[in-house]
């Protein structure tokens, strides 16, 4: 009888040990895989071990995750302006998105957005594509210049994504800090103004024939309007809908679904408050505004979001992961039928400003931290050893 009880005890202990050693999908932890990045903004994986990273206050670089080395790409346009070169407090300029062509392996096209300067006129958002040849950018082609150039260093946007239709989607901010600085027709509500919009173009910069029509004199590259300061864009893995993050003012941070011809309301409607409390936007009879899918009651400053499709966290399948600059937050949303069913804030005991969440080709999950010594951090399942 004693032998039987001893055997049962051994089996039970074995089961407990087996459970402790298996990954727990509810307990993610951070693993730094690369350091020494200068306020990184975006990452485009060339393979599991190599990636292009845009440094907002630095350069467009290639990193090797095995050797832990960083190589500055040659041939970046000379009209770049950023915080270091401009010496401006609160400066939002620099290099923004870096993106690979859907057919990159065949054509080597790399797309990047940045704050471009024009002598005597200021700066604006510019989108360029070039071919990657070894460690150099060659055959530059300008796809978009979001004129006018202006003195303000705010709300460039610069987020980019190739949609399911293989069109290039680009976010452009309204470029103002105070709402009171708007002209009589606000930038974001004027279809003849390039600011405060989301664009849709072909990969060569030409205009798709099926873009929405915003009326006579409207800029034909506009896909949606009423945008304040959107940055992140991502695709739902099942519905193929495009979702984007939006910076509010005093609160008012949002998550939206992108629709052709939609008007997201800024500055006429917002889920937060205006910085200029006495500002009264003009009435726009007959204009309907699209409501956000989600908004926060506090400031998050959401950035480069993504839907999770990897294997490390099975319970997170198709969940939306949203990083934030304010308070260094990382959020996980469970979504059903385009509705947020639950929201969880991760790493509340280990906060750091996060600019981007991305997956590698094999589905590994990474975040980019917005710091002087910026890091690429892998999010991995926490495991338990026998000693625990």
C-alpha positions as CSV (number, residue, x, y, z in Angstrom):
1,X,0.0,0.0,0.0
2,X,2.9,2.4,0.9
3,X,4.4,1.7,-2.5
4,X,1.2,2.6,-4.3
5,X,0.8,5.8,-2.4
6,X,4.5,6.7,-3.1
7,X,3.9,6.1,-6.8
8,X,0.8,8.3,-6.9
9,X,2.7,11.0,-5.1
10,X,5.5,10.8,-7.7
11,X,3.0,11.0,-10.5
12,X,1.3,14.1,-9.0
13,X,4.6,15.9,-8.5
14,X,5.6,15.0,-12.1
15,X,2.3,16.5,-13.4
16,X,2.9,19.7,-11.4
17,X,6.4,20.0,-12.6
18,X,5.3,19.5,-16.2
19,X,2.7,22.3,-15.8
20,X,5.2,24.7,-14.3
21,X,7.7,24.2,-17.1
22,X,5.1,24.9,-19.9
23,X,4.7,28.5,-21.2
24,X,1.9,30.5,-19.6
25,X,0.2,32.6,-22.3
26,X,-1.1,35.0,-19.6
27,X,2.4,36.0,-18.3
28,X,4.5,37.7,-21.0
29,X,7.9,39.0,-20.2
30,X,10.5,41.2,-21.9
31,X,13.8,40.2,-23.5
32,X,16.1,42.9,-24.9
33,X,17.5,41.7,-28.2
34,X,19.0,45.0,-29.5
35,X,20.1,48.3,-27.9
36,X,21.7,51.6,-29.0
37,X,18.9,52.9,-31.2
38,X,18.2,56.6,-31.4
39,X,14.5,57.0,-30.6
40,X,13.5,54.2,-33.1
41,X,10.2,54.8,-34.9
42,X,9.6,51.8,-37.1
43,X,11.0,48.4,-38.1
44,X,10.8,46.3,-41.3
45,X,12.1,42.7,-41.1
46,X,14.3,41.5,-43.9
47,X,14.5,38.1,-42.3
48,X,14.3,36.7,-38.7
49,X,17.8,38.0,-38.1
50,X,18.0,41.2,-40.1
51,X,15.8,44.3,-40.1
52,X,15.6,47.9,-41.2
53,X,15.0,50.4,-38.4
54,X,14.1,54.1,-38.7
55,X,15.5,56.3,-36.0
56,X,13.4,59.4,-35.4
57,X,16.4,61.3,-34.2
58,X,19.1,59.5,-36.2
59,X,19.3,57.4,-39.4
60,X,17.7,54.7,-41.4
61,X,19.8,51.7,-40.3
62,X,20.1,47.9,-40.8
63,X,20.5,45.8,-37.7
64,X,21.7,42.3,-37.3
65,X,20.1,40.5,-34.4
66,X,22.8,37.8,-34.3
67,X,25.9,40.0,-34.3
68,X,24.1,42.9,-32.5
69,X,25.5,45.3,-35.1
70,X,24.0,48.4,-36.7
71,X,24.8,49.8,-40.1
72,X,23.7,53.2,-41.3
73,X,22.3,53.0,-44.8
74,X,23.9,55.3,-47.3
75,X,21.9,57.5,-49.7
76,X,19.1,58.9,-47.4
77,X,17.7,62.2,-48.8
78,X,19.6,65.3,-47.8
79,X,16.4,67.3,-47.0
80,X,15.8,65.5,-43.7
81,X,15.1,67.5,-40.6
82,X,14.9,66.1,-37.1
83,X,15.1,67.0,-33.4
84,X,18.9,66.8,-33.3
85,X,19.4,69.0,-36.4
86,X,16.6,71.4,-35.6
87,X,17.3,71.8,-31.8
88,X,13.6,72.3,-31.2
89,X,11.9,71.5,-27.9
90,X,9.0,69.2,-28.4
91,X,10.0,68.5,-32.0
92,X,8.1,65.6,-33.6
93,X,10.1,65.6,-36.8
94,X,12.7,63.1,-38.1
95,X,12.4,59.7,-39.9
96,X,9.1,57.9,-39.4
97,X,7.9,54.7,-41.1
98,X,10.1,52.2,-43.0
99,X,8.2,49.7,-45.1
100,X,9.0,46.9,-47.6
101,X,7.3,46.5,-50.9
102,X,4.9,43.5,-51.1
103,X,7.2,42.2,-53.8
104,X,10.5,43.3,-52.0
105,X,12.3,40.0,-52.8
106,X,11.9,40.7,-56.5
107,X,12.2,44.5,-56.7
108,X,14.1,45.6,-53.5
109,X,11.8,48.7,-53.1
110,X,11.9,50.3,-49.6
111,X,9.4,53.0,-48.6
112,X,10.1,55.6,-45.9
113,X,8.4,58.7,-44.6
114,X,10.2,61.6,-42.9
115,X,10.0,65.3,-42.1
116,X,11.5,67.2,-45.1
117,X,12.7,70.8,-45.0
118,X,12.6,73.4,-47.7
119,X,14.8,76.5,-47.2
120,X,12.8,79.5,-46.2
121,X,9.5,77.7,-46.1
122,X,9.6,75.2,-43.3
123,X,9.0,71.5,-43.3
124,X,6.4,68.8,-44.1
125,X,5.9,65.1,-44.5
126,X,7.5,63.4,-47.4
127,X,7.3,59.9,-48.7
128,X,10.1,58.4,-50.9
129,X,10.8,54.9,-52.2
130,X,14.3,53.7,-53.1
131,X,15.9,50.3,-53.9
132,X,18.1,48.6,-51.3
133,X,21.4,47.8,-52.9
134,X,23.7,46.2,-50.3
135,X,23.8,49.0,-47.6
136,X,22.7,51.8,-49.9
137,X,19.5,53.4,-51.1
138,X,19.5,54.0,-54.8
139,X,17.0,55.0,-57.5
140,X,15.1,57.4,-55.3
141,X,11.5,58.3,-56.3
142,X,9.4,60.9,-54.5
143,X,5.8,59.6,-54.1
144,X,4.3,62.3,-51.9
145,X,5.0,65.8,-50.5
146,X,2.3,66.9,-48.1
147,X,2.5,70.6,-48.9
148,X,2.4,73.3,-47.7
149,X,5.7,73.5,-45.9
150,X,5.1,75.1,-42.5
151,X,7.1,76.2,-39.5
152,X,5.3,73.9,-37.0
153,X,7.1,70.8,-35.7
154,X,4.0,69.0,-34.9
155,X,1.7,66.2,-36.1
156,X,3.5,65.0,-39.3
157,X,1.8,61.6,-39.2
158,X,4.0,59.5,-41.4
159,X,2.4,56.1,-40.7
160,X,2.3,53.8,-43.8
161,X,0.8,50.4,-44.7
162,X,0.3,48.3,-47.8
163,X,-3.4,47.3,-47.6
164,X,-4.9,44.0,-48.8
165,X,-5.5,45.7,-52.1
166,X,-1.7,46.3,-52.4
167,X,-2.3,50.1,-52.3
168,X,-0.1,52.3,-50.1
169,X,-2.0,54.0,-47.2
170,X,-0.3,57.1,-45.6
171,X,-1.3,59.1,-42.5
172,X,-0.7,62.9,-42.6
173,X,-1.4,65.0,-39.4
174,X,-3.0,68.4,-39.3
175,X,0.3,70.0,-38.4
176,X,-1.1,72.4,-35.7
177,X,-0.7,72.4,-32.0
178,X,-3.5,74.9,-31.1
179,X,-6.9,74.6,-32.7
180,X,-7.2,78.4,-32.7
181,X,-4.5,78.4,-35.4
182,X,-6.8,76.8,-38.0
183,X,-8.0,78.8,-40.9
184,X,-11.8,79.4,-41.2
185,X,-12.1,76.0,-42.8
186,X,-10.0,73.7,-40.6
187,X,-7.1,71.9,-42.2
188,X,-8.4,68.5,-41.5
189,X,-11.9,69.4,-42.8
190,X,-10.8,71.0,-46.0
191,X,-10.6,68.5,-48.9
192,X,-8.4,70.9,-50.8
193,X,-5.8,70.8,-48.1
194,X,-3.4,67.9,-47.8
195,X,-3.2,68.1,-44.0
196,X,-5.2,66.0,-41.6
197,X,-5.9,63.2,-44.0
198,X,-5.2,59.5,-44.8
199,X,-4.0,59.0,-48.4
200,X,-4.2,56.0,-50.7
201,X,-1.8,55.7,-53.7
202,X,-0.4,53.1,-55.9
203,X,3.1,51.8,-55.1
204,X,4.6,54.0,-57.8
205,X,2.9,57.2,-56.5
206,X,0.1,57.3,-59.1
207,X,-3.5,57.8,-58.0
208,X,-5.9,54.8,-57.9
209,X,-9.0,55.3,-60.1
210,X,-11.3,54.0,-57.4
211,X,-10.3,56.5,-54.7
212,X,-13.3,58.2,-53.0
213,X,-14.5,61.5,-54.5
214,X,-14.6,64.4,-51.9
215,X,-16.0,66.9,-54.4
216,X,-14.8,69.5,-56.8
217,X,-11.3,70.7,-56.3
218,X,-10.6,67.9,-53.7
219,X,-7.1,66.4,-53.6
220,X,-7.5,63.0,-55.4
221,X,-5.1,61.0,-53.2
222,X,-7.4,61.5,-50.1
223,X,-9.0,58.4,-48.8
224,X,-10.3,59.7,-45.5
225,X,-10.3,63.1,-43.6
226,X,-10.9,64.7,-40.2
227,X,-7.6,63.4,-38.9
228,X,-5.6,65.1,-36.1
229,X,-2.4,63.1,-35.6
230,X,-2.7,59.4,-36.7
231,X,0.4,57.3,-36.8
232,X,-0.2,53.5,-36.6
233,X,-2.0,51.4,-39.3
234,X,-2.6,47.7,-39.2
235,X,-4.8,45.0,-40.9
236,X,-7.2,42.7,-39.2
237,X,-6.0,39.2,-40.1
238,X,-9.5,37.8,-40.8
239,X,-11.7,40.7,-42.0
240,X,-8.8,42.5,-43.7
241,X,-10.1,45.8,-42.5
242,X,-7.6,48.5,-41.8
243,X,-7.4,49.9,-38.2
244,X,-5.5,53.0,-37.1
245,X,-4.6,54.8,-33.9
246,X,-5.2,58.5,-33.4
247,X,-3.6,61.0,-31.0
248,X,-6.1,63.2,-29.2
249,X,-5.4,66.5,-27.3
250,X,-6.5,66.5,-23.7
251,X,-7.5,62.8,-23.6
252,X,-9.3,61.9,-26.9
253,X,-6.9,59.2,-28.0
254,X,-8.7,56.7,-30.3
255,X,-8.7,53.5,-32.2
256,X,-10.6,53.7,-35.6
257,X,-11.5,51.5,-38.5
258,X,-10.6,53.0,-41.9
259,X,-13.4,53.4,-44.4
260,X,-13.3,54.9,-47.9
261,X,-14.6,58.5,-47.8
262,X,-15.0,58.6,-44.0
263,X,-14.7,61.8,-42.0
264,X,-13.4,61.2,-38.5
265,X,-14.5,64.6,-37.3
266,X,-11.4,66.5,-36.1
267,X,-11.7,69.3,-34.9
268,X,-15.5,69.5,-35.0
269,X,-15.9,66.4,-32.8
270,X,-13.5,64.7,-30.4
271,X,-13.7,62.2,-27.6
272,X,-11.5,64.5,-25.6
273,X,-11.1,68.2,-25.1
274,X,-9.6,71.0,-27.2
275,X,-6.3,72.7,-26.3
276,X,-8.0,76.0,-27.3
277,X,-11.2,75.9,-25.1
278,X,-12.7,79.0,-26.8
279,X,-12.2,77.7,-30.3
280,X,-15.4,77.1,-32.2
281,X,-15.1,75.1,-35.4
282,X,-17.4,76.0,-38.3
283,X,-20.7,74.2,-38.7
284,X,-20.7,71.7,-41.6
285,X,-24.2,71.0,-42.7
286,X,-24.8,67.6,-44.1
287,X,-21.5,66.2,-43.0
288,X,-21.6,62.9,-41.1
289,X,-18.7,61.9,-38.8
290,X,-17.4,58.4,-38.1
291,X,-17.2,57.4,-34.5
292,X,-14.1,55.6,-33.0
293,X,-14.2,51.9,-32.2
294,X,-12.5,52.8,-28.9
295,X,-11.3,55.8,-26.9
296,X,-9.5,56.1,-23.6
297,X,-10.7,58.3,-20.7
298,X,-7.0,59.3,-20.1
299,X,-4.0,60.1,-22.3
300,X,-2.3,57.2,-23.9
301,X,-0.7,58.6,-27.1
302,X,-1.2,55.4,-29.1
303,X,1.3,54.7,-31.8
304,X,2.2,51.7,-34.1
305,X,-0.4,49.0,-33.4
306,X,-0.7,45.4,-34.7
307,X,-3.0,42.4,-34.7
308,X,-1.3,39.4,-33.1
309,X,-1.1,36.2,-35.1
310,X,1.9,34.4,-33.6
311,X,2.1,31.1,-31.8
312,X,3.8,32.1,-28.5
313,X,0.5,33.4,-26.9
314,X,-2.4,31.2,-28.2
315,X,-4.9,33.1,-26.1
316,X,-4.0,36.4,-27.9
317,X,-4.9,35.2,-31.4
318,X,-6.2,38.1,-33.5
319,X,-6.0,40.4,-30.5
320,X,-5.1,44.0,-31.1
321,X,-1.9,45.2,-29.4
322,X,-1.6,49.0,-29.1
323,X,1.6,50.7,-27.6
324,X,1.6,54.2,-26.1
325,X,4.0,56.9,-25.5
326,X,2.3,58.4,-22.5
327,X,3.0,56.5,-19.2
328,X,4.7,53.8,-21.3
329,X,1.7,51.7,-21.9
330,X,1.0,48.5,-23.9
331,X,-2.6,47.4,-24.4
332,X,-4.2,44.2,-25.5
333,X,-7.7,44.3,-26.9
334,X,-10.0,41.3,-27.6
335,X,-12.3,42.2,-30.5
336,X,-15.4,40.5,-31.8
337,X,-17.4,41.7,-34.8
338,X,-15.5,45.0,-34.8
339,X,-16.3,45.6,-31.2
340,X,-13.9,45.8,-28.3
341,X,-14.9,43.2,-25.8
342,X,-12.1,43.6,-23.3
343,X,-9.0,45.7,-22.7
344,X,-5.9,44.8,-20.7
345,X,-2.9,47.0,-19.9
346,X,0.3,45.0,-19.9
347,X,3.6,45.6,-18.0
348,X,2.2,48.2,-15.6
349,X,5.1,47.5,-13.3
350,X,7.7,48.0,-16.1
351,X,6.7,51.1,-18.1
352,X,8.6,52.5,-21.0
353,X,7.6,54.7,-24.0
354,X,6.8,52.4,-26.8
355,X,6.7,53.5,-30.5
356,X,5.9,50.3,-32.3
357,X,4.6,46.7,-32.0
358,X,5.6,44.4,-34.8
359,X,5.9,40.7,-35.6
360,X,8.8,39.0,-37.4
361,X,8.2,36.8,-40.4
362,X,7.9,33.8,-38.1
363,X,5.5,35.5,-35.8
364,X,7.8,36.6,-33.0
365,X,6.5,39.6,-31.1
366,X,8.6,42.8,-30.7
367,X,8.3,46.3,-29.4
368,X,10.5,49.4,-30.1
369,X,11.1,51.7,-27.2
370,X,11.2,55.5,-27.7
371,X,14.4,56.4,-25.8
372,X,17.8,57.9,-26.4
373,X,19.1,54.3,-26.0
374,X,16.2,52.8,-27.8
375,X,15.7,49.1,-27.7
376,X,14.2,46.3,-29.7
377,X,12.5,44.0,-27.1
378,X,11.0,40.6,-27.8
379,X,7.9,39.7,-25.8
380,X,8.1,36.0,-24.8
381,X,6.0,33.7,-22.6
382,X,7.2,33.4,-19.1
383,X,8.4,29.9,-18.1
384,X,8.8,28.4,-14.7
385,X,11.8,26.4,-13.4
386,X,11.7,23.5,-10.9
387,X,13.2,25.9,-8.3
388,X,10.1,28.1,-8.5
